[in-house]
């Protein structure tokens, strides 16, 4: 993230000019994930937006510590820059003495959700959830908020079961919400929100017909948390999607990223066997203060 | 001969493990060599001062009328991650 995105314009210049920057190591936080080791003198590989949400979170705060936005995982420099601009707009709203708190909250929600529509197609394409994160979402015994098409999700989830992709526990739960005639129990669909963003959905469907892209997921989750003080922000719930183990496998690559040695491969194999990847905790705990009911909570599995 | 076949099977299993690693990125688009990584991390950590204390960052942000970019990460911005 630091070498591929943060240190590259346009984000780098924006950070230098308009932000006071800081960081903290979260290795002892309960929501922190696992990763391969990356040294300053190792190679770096870019990846898709929102990858590794448990391992890095980038907050944009007003000077008093109010959360304007938060990006989970890796983000490309040009996409990060768009979000820095949004944070700047939201900071002006937060500091406006002529707006009431409820007015500010309403504008916050609108701006977060509407910003999804402004994302360029390249950003949407680069925000597709990766295969291992999608598989983790399929394993959940409810329809998570990361799903854009519940019917297709259930069809593909059961397809995975037939292919022995998932465990028996999920099999039982999936059967409980799919009727014998293969129609879906509508009560299960209440776990998802109705999405009014039809135009965006048409574009997004080209990228991923089952799941929302990560750029939509984080904006929706931010919209559920208007102007929250940093110390009250529920980071664990916010980053809850996919697996908590993210490794781009640079340790198996040579100085230019294209080498492969048997010695490193064997080491990699043992590391993978020893590091199972448990599911991330279920996304939950969202409370909408402004009466908006876009989101619903889901029980932990 | 029997031992050779067992060795062949073990070798094939190892190869299968390696190429079915679901936790590796399957479509890496850009690889930066070690020299470039070092250079960029140096730029990032010398051209920008990275506070480690949020309260301190907030105090500075208030005096300079700026926002805060606060990164929570596994590791150190100028070291291993």
Interface residues (C-beta under 8 A of the other chain):
Chain A: X1 X2 X3 X4 X6 X7 X8 X12 X15 X16 X18 X19 X20 X21 X22 X23 X24 X25 X26 X27 X29 X32 X33 X35 X37 X38 X39 X40 X41 X42 X43 X44 X45 X46 X47 X48 X51 X55 X56 X57 X58 X59 X60 X61 X62 X63 X64 X65 X68 X84 X87 X88 X91 X130 X131 X132 X135 X230 X235 X243 X245 X246 X247 X248 X249 X253 X255 X256 X257 X258 X265 X266 X268 X269 X272 X273 X277
Chain B: X14 X17 X18 X21 X22 X23 X24 X25 X26 X28 X29 X30 X31 X32 X33 X34 X36 X37 X38 X40 X41 X43 X44 X47 X48 X49 X50 X51 X52 X53 X54 X56 X57 X58 X60 X61 X62 X64 X65 X66 X67 X68 X69 X70 X71 X72 X73 X74 X75 X76 X77 X78 X79 X80 X81
